[in-house]
Structures are given as C-alpha cells and as structure tokens.
C-alpha cells in the first residue's frame, strides 16, 4: 500500500471519529430537552373533540338541515348537522362544515 492510500485511510478514520464526537456532544447538550411530534390527523381529532364539531364536508352558507347536496364524488347526501365556519373548509364558496348522511 502506498503512502497516499494510507493517508486516505487515516483521514477517513479521523472523519468518522469526528462525527462520533459531534453526535455525542449534541446528545449531551440536549439531555434535558423533549421533542414531541403530533401528527396533523391527531391534532384535528383533538380539536374536533374539544369543539364538538362533526362532519367531513363543506357546504355553502345557504345550506339548511334536510337539504340534499351532491358531493364531488357524485353521491347525494342529506344535511343532518351544520357546525359553522371551519378551518377545514378552505374554499370560499363552501365555508360551513356539515355532517351528511348518504342515500344509496
């Protein structure tokens, strides 16, 4: 093995050692920290539980209980609950969250 290959091997060993030192240092600095990841689905479920909102559909402001509404999939549903404006309803034409029951 020539001296150039030996130097490369030494550099790789030093680089790997430095990475280990950095990881250990970061872990020791963060020993009192806690990180929580809350998935979006869980967050919205908790918000719905607190507010009591139901329904997975957004309807126009003129919708009323008992109205028949066609959803984008083509099915017809009857409005059984209206829950006011919702952060889930991002389209300006349909700002009201509603609970629908579908007919066959």
N, C-alpha and C positions, 0 to 999 in steps of 0.2 A: 504494500500500500504506500503510495507516495505521500509527501507531506501535505499536499493540497487536500487530499481526501481526509487525512487525519484532522486538519483544521475544520473542515466542514462538519465532521462528526462531533468535534468539541463544541462548535457553535450551536449545533442542534441540541446538544445536551444542556448547554447554558441557557438556550432559549426555552426549553422545556422546564428547566429549573426555575427560571424567572416567572413563567406562567403559574407554576405551583405557588410561588411566594406571593404573587399578586392575588390569587384566589384565596389563599389562607388569610391574607391581610384584609381583604374585603369581607370575608366571613366573620372575622373577629370584630370588625368595625360595626357590623350590622347585627350583632348578637342580641341587642335589645329591641330590634325592630320587628314588626309583624306586618305582613302583606296579605291582604285579602282580595281575592278576585271574585266578584259577584257577577255571574252571567246575566245578560240582559233579560232573558226569559224569567229568571227567578225574581229579578228586581220588579218587573211589571206585574208579576203574580202577587208579590207582597203589596205593591201599591193598590192593586185591584181589591185585595182583601181589606185593606185599611179603608178605602173609599166606598167599598160595596158595589163598585161598577161591575157590570157583566156585559156580555155581548162581544162579538168579534167583527161586527160590521159597522160601517159608517154610512149614515143616511143624510138626506137633505134636511134643512131646517123646517120645512113644511111637513115632514113625516109625522104621522099620528099613530096611536095604538090601533091595531086592527088593519092598518094599510097593508096591501100586498105590494111587495117590492121585488123586482128582478135583480139578482146579483150578477156580477160579471161572468160567472160560470154558466149563466142561462137559467138557473133554477129560480123558482118563485118562493118567496118567504113571506110570512106574516109577522108584522112587528108586534112583539109581546112586551117589550120594555124599551124605554128611552132613558138615557143616562146623561144627557147634556154634552157639552163640548168636551173633547178628549184629546190628549196629547198624541194618541194613536192615530187619530184622523187627521192626516196631513193635507188632504185635498180640500181646497177652499169651498168647493161645491157641496161637499158632504162632511160637515164638521161635527155632526152629532153621532155619538156611539149608541148602537141599538142592539137589542137581543132579538134574533129572528128564529121562527120555527118554520121549517121547510115542509112543504107538501110534496107528495110523490109525483 
